Structures are given as C-alpha cells and as structure tokens.
C-alpha cells in the first residue's frame, strides 16, 4: 500500500514539473493539452474535440485558456499529493 502512495506522490511531482514547464514556455503545453491525432488530455480541451490543430494553437496563443489549463494541472497535483500522503499515513 505504501508503494501506491509513493507512486501517487511521484506522479504528482511529475505533473507539477510539466505544469511549471508549460507556465514558463507556452509552446510546451501543446502535447499535454491535446495530441496531434486529436485525443484530449485535459478537461479544458473538451470543447476542442475534433479540432486538434486549432486546440494546439489556441493553448499557445490564448492566455486565458492556458490559465485554466494550468489551474487544472495544479488541482491534479494537490489531489495527487493529498491522496498519496493519506495512503502513506493511513494505508
């Protein structure tokens, strides 16, 4: 059970790294937002289903969209860290 907690914490730290990289360099957000084939990797990208090229350009150009994407990333980090620590303590 402790291994699960460590995996969750490690995954959360990796998501934090990717989110911070996206914040500093918007071009790196493209692949995390939506794949070239059109598979969404974010809840924020749901409105762009079927329009992969448009979505990949919008995340670079639209600061408000990128802000919501970053907020989503930070929420996943907080959730993952919280659950990981809970599993380590109570599991």
C-alpha positions in Angstrom: 0.0 0.0 0.0 2.9 2.3 0.7 4.1 1.8 -2.8 0.8 3.1 -4.1 1.3 6.3 -2.0 4.8 6.8 -3.3 3.7 6.3 -6.9 0.9 8.9 -6.4 3.3 11.4 -4.9 5.9 10.8 -7.7 3.2 11.2 -10.4 2.0 14.4 -8.8 5.5 15.8 -8.8 5.9 14.9 -12.4 2.6 16.7 -13.2 3.9 19.7 -11.3 7.1 19.7 -13.4 5.1 19.6 -16.6 2.7 22.3 -15.4 5.5 24.6 -14.4 7.3 24.0 -17.8 4.0 24.9 -19.5 3.8 28.1 -17.5 7.3 29.1 -18.4 7.2 28.1 -22.0 3.7 28.0 -23.6 4.9 26.0 -26.6 5.4 23.0 -24.4 1.7 23.0 -23.5 0.6 21.6 -26.9 1.2 17.9 -26.3 -0.1 17.9 -22.8 -3.3 19.7 -23.9 -4.2 17.7 -27.0 -2.4 15.1 -29.1 -1.7 15.6 -32.8 -4.3 13.0 -33.5 -7.0 14.9 -31.6 -7.1 13.0 -28.3 -7.8 15.4 -25.5 -5.6 15.1 -22.4 -7.3 17.8 -20.4 -10.9 18.7 -19.3 -10.2 22.2 -20.6 -9.6 20.8 -24.1 -13.0 19.1 -24.3 -14.5 22.0 -26.3 -11.9 21.4 -29.0 -12.7 17.7 -29.7 -12.2 17.0 -33.3 -10.2 20.2 -33.9 -6.7 19.2 -32.8 -4.7 21.8 -34.8 -6.9 24.6 -33.6 -6.6 23.4 -30.0 -2.9 23.1 -30.1 -2.5 26.6 -31.5 -5.1 28.0 -29.0 -3.3 26.8 -25.9 -0.2 28.7 -27.1 -2.0 31.9 -28.2 -4.9 32.2 -25.6 -3.6 33.3 -22.2 -6.9 32.7 -20.5 -7.2 29.2 -21.9 -3.7 28.4 -20.7 -4.5 29.8 -17.3 -7.4 27.4 -16.9 -5.2 24.6 -18.1 -2.6 25.5 -15.5 -5.2 25.6 -12.8 -6.4 22.2 -13.8 -2.8 20.9 -13.6 -2.3 22.4 -10.1 -5.6 20.8 -8.9 -4.4 17.4 -10.1 -1.1 18.0 -8.2 -2.9 18.9 -5.0 -5.3 16.0 -5.3 -2.5 13.5 -6.0 -0.2 14.7 -3.2 -3.1 14.7 -0.8 -4.2 11.2 -1.6 -0.6 9.9 -1.8 0.2 11.3 1.7 -3.1 9.9 3.0 -2.3 6.5 1.7 1.2 6.7 3.3 -0.2 7.8 6.7 -3.4 5.7 6.9 -2.7 2.9 4.5 
